[in-house]
Amino acid sequence: MTTELLEIMQKDIKRCEDAQSSNEGTRRLYQALIAKYNGIFEGFEKDIPTSGKAAFGGGEFNYRPELNAIKEKLELLIVTDNDKDPLFNFKVMYEDDLESLKKLFPMLKIERHQNQQNYSCIKM
């Protein structure tokens, strides 16, 4: 798992948490997340339980339980992927170091290859 995908998943976990306060928008968020993660993880929605939906008084359907299940599944995918990759922590530190280097050279347009060379020099 790339750090970019990890960041996206963490943002989506936060979106699921934020959506727990109200039914409003939960259906759209549920549909968007299922579509996104079915494209990344085959059969993602298969393990997400869905319950019957009823809206009372013209309100929106309640997809909060499904969003909570998506959140739990994303957290599990992150943890299990970290366990599978023995270099995960190194990769995260490496990406953090590259970001720090970019901040050190804000006025220069340094290509990624040059960043990696600078990283090697600093670490030695």
N, C-alpha and C positions, 0 to 999 in steps of 0.2 A: 504494500500500500504506500502510495506516495504521500509526502507531507501535504501536498495540495489537496488530495482526496481526504486526508485526515482532517484538515481544516474545514472542508465543506461538510463533512459528516458532523463535526463538532458544532458547526453553525446550525445545522438542521436539528440536532439534538436540542439546542437552545430554543429553536422555533417551536418544537413540540412541547417543551416545558412552558413557554410563554403562552401557548394556545390553550392551556388547561383552565384558564380563568373564565372562558366564555365559549359558547357554541359557535359564535360568529367567525366565519372563515375556516372552520375546521375541515369542512368537506373539501374545499379547494386545496388546502394544504395537504390533506390526506392524498388526494388524487395526484398532486404534483410530486409528492415524495415517492409514492408507489411507482409512478412512471419513471422518475429519475433512477431509483435504485433497482428497478427491474432491468433497466438498461445496463447497469453496472454489475449487479449480482443476480445471475439467472435464478428465477423462481423466488425472488425476494418476498413477494406478497403471499406466497404459499403458506407461510407460517404465521401470518398476521391474521388473528381472528377478527371476523366481522360479525356484528350483531344486527338485529332488525332495527330499522330506523323509523322513528315517528316524530313529527314536528307538531307541537301544540301551539295553537294561537298564532299561526303564521310564522313561528320562529324557525330558525335553521336547524338542520339535523345535527345531532351530537356525534361527532367523530373523535371525541377526546380519548375514549378507551383505545381506539385504533392508533391514534397518535402516540399514546403512551407505549403501546406495543412496538411501534416503529422505533421510538427512542430506545427502548430496551434492546431491540435487535441491533441497532446501530452501535450501541455501547458494547454489546457482546462481540460484534464483528471487529471492533477496534481492539478489544482486549485479546481475542484469539489470534488476530493477525500479528499483534505485537509478540505474542508467544511463539508464533511460527517463524518469525524473522529474528535470528540471533543478532543481526546488525541494526535492528530498529532504532535503539537508543543512539547508536553512533550516527545513523542517518539523520536523526532529528537534531543532534548536536552540530553535525556538519552543515545542515541547512541554516541553523541559527547562526553559526559562525559566518556563513556566506552573507546572510542578511546584515550582520554586524560590519562586515567588510564594506558592503555597499553604503552603509551609513558613514564610514570613514572616508569614502571617496565620493561625496555627493556631487561635486562639480565635474568629475571625470566620467566620460562614457566608456566604461570598461566592459569589454566583452566577457562572457562567462568563462572562457578559456583563461583570460588574464586574471580573473577573480580566483580561479583555481590555482594558478601559479602563485599569486600573492598569498593565498591561504597556505600553500606548502612552505613558503618562505617564513611566514610568521610563526607557524607551528614548530619550526626547527629550532 
